[in-house]
Amino acid sequence: MTEDFELLRKLKLEGQEIVFSQEKKRMILLSELWDSSKTKIMEELSQKYGIESREKFQEFKEKYNLTDY
């Protein structure tokens, strides 16, 4: 998780907002709405950590403190 955490932390420091998409059943960056360059990374991370529901995303977000940067 260390590399994944560093990537997510870097994205947050760049001002990216990480949220859960009910439609896509995975975590997304809000910027994916207009820029799909990081879509594959977010798909892979969501699959790797089993994030397919808002509850799983909330647990993941709290465990790795993705809100406070």
C-alpha positions as CSV (number, residue, x, y, z in Angstrom):
1,M,0.0,0.0,0.0
2,T,2.9,2.4,0.5
3,E,3.3,3.2,-3.1
4,D,-0.4,3.5,-3.6
5,F,-0.8,5.7,-0.5
6,E,2.0,7.9,-1.8
7,L,0.3,8.3,-5.1
8,L,-3.1,9.1,-3.5
9,R,-1.4,11.5,-1.2
10,K,0.4,13.2,-4.1
11,L,-3.0,13.5,-5.9
12,K,-4.5,15.1,-2.8
13,L,-1.6,17.6,-2.5
14,E,-2.1,18.5,-6.1
15,G,-5.7,19.5,-5.2
16,Q,-7.4,16.4,-6.6
17,E,-10.6,15.4,-4.9
18,I,-11.1,11.6,-4.4
19,V,-14.7,10.6,-4.2
20,F,-16.9,7.5,-4.8
21,S,-18.9,7.2,-8.0
22,Q,-22.1,5.2,-7.5
23,E,-22.5,5.1,-11.2
24,K,-19.0,3.6,-11.9
25,K,-18.9,1.6,-8.6
26,R,-15.4,2.8,-7.8
27,M,-13.4,5.7,-6.4
28,I,-12.8,8.5,-8.9
29,L,-11.1,11.8,-9.1
30,L,-13.5,14.6,-9.7
31,S,-11.2,15.8,-12.5
32,E,-12.1,12.5,-14.4
33,L,-15.3,14.3,-15.4
34,W,-13.2,16.3,-17.9
35,D,-9.8,14.6,-17.9
36,S,-9.5,10.8,-18.2
37,S,-5.7,10.6,-18.0
38,K,-5.8,9.1,-14.5
39,T,-8.9,6.9,-15.0
40,K,-7.0,3.7,-15.4
41,I,-5.0,4.3,-12.2
42,M,-8.2,4.9,-10.2
43,E,-9.8,1.8,-11.7
44,E,-6.9,-0.4,-10.8
45,L,-6.7,1.0,-7.2
46,S,-10.4,0.5,-6.7
47,Q,-10.2,-3.1,-7.9
48,K,-7.0,-3.8,-5.9
49,Y,-8.6,-2.6,-2.6
50,G,-12.2,-3.9,-3.3
51,I,-13.8,-0.5,-3.4
52,E,-17.1,-1.2,-5.1
53,S,-19.5,0.5,-2.6
54,R,-19.7,3.8,-0.8
55,E,-19.2,1.9,2.5
56,K,-16.0,0.3,1.3
57,F,-14.8,3.6,0.1
58,Q,-15.6,5.3,3.4
59,E,-13.7,2.6,5.3
60,F,-10.7,3.0,3.0
61,K,-10.8,6.7,3.2
62,E,-10.8,6.7,7.0
63,K,-8.1,4.0,7.3
64,Y,-5.7,5.9,5.0
65,N,-6.8,9.4,6.0
66,L,-7.5,10.6,2.5
67,T,-9.2,13.8,3.7
68,D,-6.6,15.7,5.7
69,Y,-3.7,17.0,3.5
